[in-house]
Amino acid sequence: MAKIAIIGGGIGGTAAAITLSKGGASVTIFEQNTKICKKLLATGNGRCNFSNADIDGKFYYDGLFDRINAKHAFFASDVNAAMYKDAESTSFNSGKSAHNRCDNPVVRFFRSVGVLEYVDEYGRIYPRTQSAATVRDALVYELNRLGVKVVTDCRIEAIAFEKNTAYPRGRANNPLGDGILDNHERRANSLFSLKHTFGDDVFDGVVIAVGSDAQARTNLYDLLPDKYFAPVVPALVPLQTKNSLKRLDGLRVKCKVSLLRSGELIYSECGEVQFRDFGLSGIAVFNCSSYIARDVENIDKYAISLDLFDDWSYVELQAALEERKRFSSVPSIYFNGLLAYGLADYIIGRFNIRKIESNEVCKILKSLDFSISGLRGLDCAQVAHGGIKSEFLSDELCIHGYEMLYACGEAVNVDGLCGGYNIHWAVLSGMTAGYALLRRISYDDNSVKKLK
Ligand SMILES: Cc1cc2nc3c(=O)[nH]c(=O)nc-3n(C[C@H](O)[C@H](O)[C@H](O)COP(=O)(O)OP(=O)(O)OC[C@H]3O[C@@H](n4cnc5c(N)ncnc54)[C@H](O)[C@@H]3O)c2cc1C
């Protein structure tokens, strides 16, 4: 039986392991933490927002998402590969329905391990239990049921690449063609030797699923030569503003958040902004940070503009502002009931408002601008931009130059917006790498399901 190692027991590595094991491979997960899927527990504020009803390449950095999505669809619809369907089997097949259900490959993956979904009013998909812990437990039960070996507290320090003679090139295109070697021969030509905390082990194939340094620690950059990597920048992260916002620290405001680059609109979203002493946070701000992360050398050109009355037109707001002058011409009394305390004081101070000019106040409330000075660090980022460059990956996530070496999840230079896009990517890419490896491993062993 082909021996496959998964480096990293996050959600991406676990999806790859389940797919490979269902296809008949002998799978070992190496995880440096005491338990697998630690990060998953923190996702969605403990509720695990694992996918979205609106999945599209435009929500991701880089075109790789579309390439992998297409490849996954090809694998999943391959009529000759019954095992692929098996890996995503589901007891019911709904479109988005009145019962808050939704259908996509990642939802089907979660159903196949016993987790049912719930779609909220924004299209974000969660487990029905609203609990990330139940998702992790379901994955652990499935790994146990399939006999996947999970080695915890064990870090892979290095991958030694041995000569690739066991898999003649032609076999990649023709899985049932010539070149099938017997087990003895394959062992003798094993491809990868993994150096880890407890020693060394030899495997026929490897999936690198080590995630990123966003609120975690990985040694991804020790596992491959430098040229394979795009530099790491925090993404989905709070933004530092040039002005200190100490007086507003902790205040939350619902508004429309727009990202401007040299005054030009790049992105906007309605949501809750959280003011922090260093700057701005909240989901809409995180999504803006994702655009800046791709252009970080020009960070000085970026500003965030808040429309505090996005549900009012300019004309409506100006008329209302003019009308409320009857309450008082003293700014603190005038703003009372219009803006939260801290925010009113901040605006009065920052714009030195002594006398109410409704036209000027209207401009401020419709576009309260903050120049951006930086991204906060990886220790407060939800994902990292960077990792294995897409140009070094095939459409099946095989790493160029190394047959039988694959990557998935955040280790790859793909990152998405908030809303379930990153877990969706980790699972989709884990399954795709798993399917691709199954097609590459030898079928000379009866315990491996045959492709028809
Ligand atoms: C606070 C927070 C909230 C989030 N919320 C959401 C959300 O609601 N929805 C969403 O879609 N995304 C969310 N994300 C992002 C999402 O969690 C990640 O994109 C996703 O977990 C990536 O999966 P992964 O398997 O690639 O990496 P990880 O989940 O990071 O798993 C990688 C694993 O590899 C292990 N590892 C690393 N190096 C080694 C090594 N050398 N040897 C052995 N093991 C190793 C790590 O310990 C880790 O367990 C959130 C992230 C954070 C930090």
The ligand as an ORCA input file, in Angstrom:
! r2SCAN-3c Opt
* xyz 0 1
  C      -8.659     33.745     14.848
  C      -8.905     33.191     13.461
  C     -10.195     33.093     12.980
  C     -10.437     32.602     11.698
  N     -11.730     32.483     11.274
  C     -11.972     31.960     10.045
  C     -13.299     31.720      9.613
  O     -14.270     31.930     10.350
  N     -13.493     31.243      8.353
  C     -12.434     30.959      7.507
  O     -12.655     30.524      6.369
  N     -11.158     31.114      7.924
  C     -10.897     31.578      9.165
  N      -9.608     31.715      9.584
  C      -8.512     31.262      8.680
  C      -8.416     29.716      8.709
  O      -8.387     29.276     10.045
  C      -7.170     29.212      7.979
  O      -7.134     29.758      6.698
  C      -7.166     27.680      7.885
  O      -7.189     27.117      9.169
  C      -5.933     27.195      7.143
  O      -5.921     25.798      7.189
  P      -4.532     25.010      6.978
  O      -4.838     23.577      7.203
  O      -3.915     25.416      5.703
  O      -3.570     25.563      8.108
  P      -3.691     25.422      9.691
  O      -5.090     25.320     10.124
  O      -2.857     26.518     10.240
  O      -2.990     24.013      9.971
  C      -1.612     23.808      9.759
  C      -1.139     22.807     10.803
  O       0.199     22.418     10.504
  C       0.917     22.300     11.740
  N       2.338     22.436     11.391
  C       2.970     23.541     10.930
  N       4.260     23.243     10.660
  C       4.433     21.930     10.967
  C       5.550     21.036     10.889
  N       6.735     21.425     10.407
  N       5.390     19.746     11.318
  C       4.192     19.325     11.801
  N       3.091     20.147     11.884
  C       3.214     21.416     11.450
  C       0.348     23.436     12.573
  O       0.566     23.197     13.939
  C      -1.127     23.396     12.191
  O      -1.876     22.555     13.051
  C      -9.339     32.195     10.869
  C      -8.038     32.271     11.363
  C      -7.817     32.759     12.646
  C      -6.399     32.829     13.156
*
